[in-house]
Amino acid sequence: MKEFFKKDLTLKIFSILFAVFLWFAINPVKTNYYTVPLTIINEESLRAKGLVLNSKAFPEKYVTISVRDRVDVLDRIKDTDFEVTLDLKNVNSVNDKVVPIDSPVYLGRENISETNMELKPKSVTLDLGKIEENPFIVQVETSGKLPADYEIISKTATPDTVSIQALDSVLGTVGSVKAYVDVTGLNKTLEVKKEVKVYDKKGIEIPELGKKISVDIKIEVGKRVPVIPIISGNPDKDYIEGSYSVKPDNVLITGDHTLLQKVNEIKTAPVSLDNMTKSFTAPIILQLPEGIRLVDSTREVNVSVEIIPLSERTIDVPVSSISIEGRKTEDALLNYEIVSPVTVKLKGRIEDVNSVSVQQLTAAIDVDGLDEGTHTVPLKVTLPGNVTQVGETQVQLKITKGTE
């Protein structure tokens, strides 16, 4: 036997080597590559730490696994036979950017050694952001036209501030938070719920931040009406009432909208001018209708009244301008001579009496029933409405009979 084995040993070794070579020639060892999606786990742990992925679209959506084994084994392996996870539970701050990828897990039936598998890449660089929450004041903005004389008294939001949660980089760009209300035709208090809009510092809306944030808006309106001073009594006999004014000359009022619609002015208590001889300013109380109240104003206003002293002027009336009334046809031979001078005393504002001219006067005497002789008759004078005559002017009249 020993001789037999010695004799065929070379042949047998050669046969074995040839068989091995033939096996590997038929079923060689190769390397295959498999593309596997990267599964993220424990992402909720980031939010618990105030962190968030700025973008899930980092470059490593997929990883590559290389496997070295026999061809027949590799042919039975699929991409879906592998699972690769990225565990975020150990990420504690925005500085933890490079996170290792867990070793791939083979889920198939083949017996693959871990040493024959290689993962690329082995880590992921994350784009992390820190979540913060900041309060912002809500600005109430109105649009549309109110009815004539109506004004907005107040516009408030409840709550007046809202908290916005977002990445610190996003919160840093927020410029304003606004709620919009259309007030077209509004004549009473309005209460409405509105969703806010968030804008960056350039005034561009950031829609995703304003979603589902609502506030209660209250808009109160008032009506602006003139103040009318009520004047009573008369100044001293040698004075007249001039112009008057009131400060403020208008006020903003509010109240039940049905009452508000009916009120178009607010009157003062009466201002007495009895026996006044000089101009004055006096504090006077406003008379407010029941159910109406003032907005940002006291009930007292200042009424100023001008008291003007009257001026007198004596004006000469040419006898040629005096008309003779009451003549009878049978008295045609009578001569009527008005003895000069004839003067009229006028009274009124200085500018009014100074502006009266003789041509503006209408002067006449009545001779009805008068015979020859000298008579004293009253002069009838018609003056401009803002000027009066002081006393009565008597005219000396001579009546003589002429020759036929």
Buried (B, 14 or more C-beta within 10 A) or exposed (E): EEEEEEEEEEEEEEEEEEEEEEEEEEEEEEEBEBEBEBEBEBBEBBEEBBBBBBEEEBEBEEBEBEBBBBBEBBEEBEEEBBBBBBBBEEBEEBEBEEBEBBEBEBEEEBEBEEEBBBBEEEEBEBEBBBBBEBEBEBBBEBEEEBEEBBEBBEBEBEEEEBEBEBBEEBBEBBEBBBBBBEBEEBBBBBEEEBEBBBBBEEEEEBEEBBEEBEBEBBBBBBBEBBBBBEBEEBBBEEBBBEEBEBEEEBBBBBBEBEBBEEBEEBBBBEBEBEEBEEBEEEEBEBEBBEEBEBBEBEEEBBBBBEBBEBBEBEBEBEBEEBEEEEBEEEBEEBEBEBEEEBEBBBBBBEEBBEEBEEEEBEBBBBBEEBEEEEBEBEBBBEBBEEBBBBEEBEBEBEBEEEEE
